[in-house]
Amino acid sequence: MSVDLGKGGRVLIILSALVIVMTGLKLASPILVPLLLAIFIAIVSMPVVRALNSRGLPIGPSVIVAFSVDMACLLAIGFLLAVSVEKLSVSLPSYQERAGELTSMLGQWLSSYGINVAASSLQEAIDPAYAMGFAVDTAKHLLRLISMWFLVLLVVMFILLEAAGFKTKIREAMGESQSTALRFARATNDIQKYLLIKTVASVVTGLLVYFWARFCDLDGARLWGLLAFLLNYIPTLGSILAAVPAVLLGVLQHGFGAAMVIASGYLFINFVIGNIIEPRVFGKAAGLSPLVVFLSMLVWGWVLGPIGAFLSVPLTMMVRIWLANTEDLRWIAVLLGPSGKRCMEGLRPSMLPPKTSESA
């Protein structure tokens, strides 16, 4: 006997199922994190395999070349992070001495205005160990992630080797419907486009930050460039998190005036790339509301940790495309998209299920 729960009841069931699924994903995050990382590295590497294969190189050697490039990039990032963190840690005592001088100057300045603050409180507020601790801890966490490179790259290699037969497998699994395979291909291409362009934008951001830090004579320029490159994948907050320790170090090294110059450089770089170049290049590829992008970063970051924050946009794109192809949940896909006439932006007609005779 079927029971009509009504729209409110169905929504409650959907929300309850969502909570259960999210909890399960969080519990399974130790397994899902390397798997998702491998999937998205494979998506970024796929054009290299296709390009080499189209020029006559067999699929096996093409995958080996792409695999070697991925491994070289990860090893280079890990090496540079390790060297940069080591150099910054060695310089920490001199930063603490400089922090003591700034604390004394700040205490005198406040006293001149009749504000008496305990020296111990000021020392805690201007402690370079906290300022540098974030950058060092972030870099060490990234090193731990890179230490999974063997497992991740092994999965990447198998995914790339299997990629050639994905279309056939989907066609056999979903039947003879060409629209299903086409929707899958379109979705993969859009996610691939986002990841590729985001990677290029992150590389440019990291290089500009590196040269700006060198120009401002800021210690650890390589570390700030690497952090800017890696954290640029995190929507909204990534660029801020990358800038804070560098600006605080600028205060310790060169004073507040120079720190403002360093901060203005970060602001200009991230504004131009994040608000002018990126939206013009792939503005419609994500097809997500800015609020949804921010909230997805918080949700996926809670579920999967830092990797979830890094991959929040492509993960949400995948979820939205799946929802758009589910009759009962298509309204959620509309809510996840931009407002107004662009509400279904990013979901091309070929991604949507074919119209039935009733809806035609």
Buried (B, 14 or more C-beta within 10 A) or exposed (E): EEEEEEEEEEEEEEEEEEEEEBEEBBEEBEEBBBBBBBBBBBBBBBEBBBEBBEEEBEBEEBBBBBBEEBBEEBEEBBEBBBEBBEEBEEBBEEBBEBBBEBBEEBBEEEEEEEEEEEEEEBBEEBBBEEBBEBBBEBBEEBBEBBEBBEEBBEBBBEBBBEBBEBEEEBBEEBEEEEBBBBBBBBBBBBBBBBBBBBBBBBBBBBBBBBBBBEEBEBBBBBBBBBBBBBBBBBBEBBBEBBBBBBBBBBBBBBEEEBBEBBBEBBEEBBEBBBEEBBEEBBEEBBBBBEEBBBBBBBBBBEBBBBBBBBBBBBBBBBBBBEBBBEEEBBEBBEEBBBEEEEBBBBBBEEBBBEEEEEEE
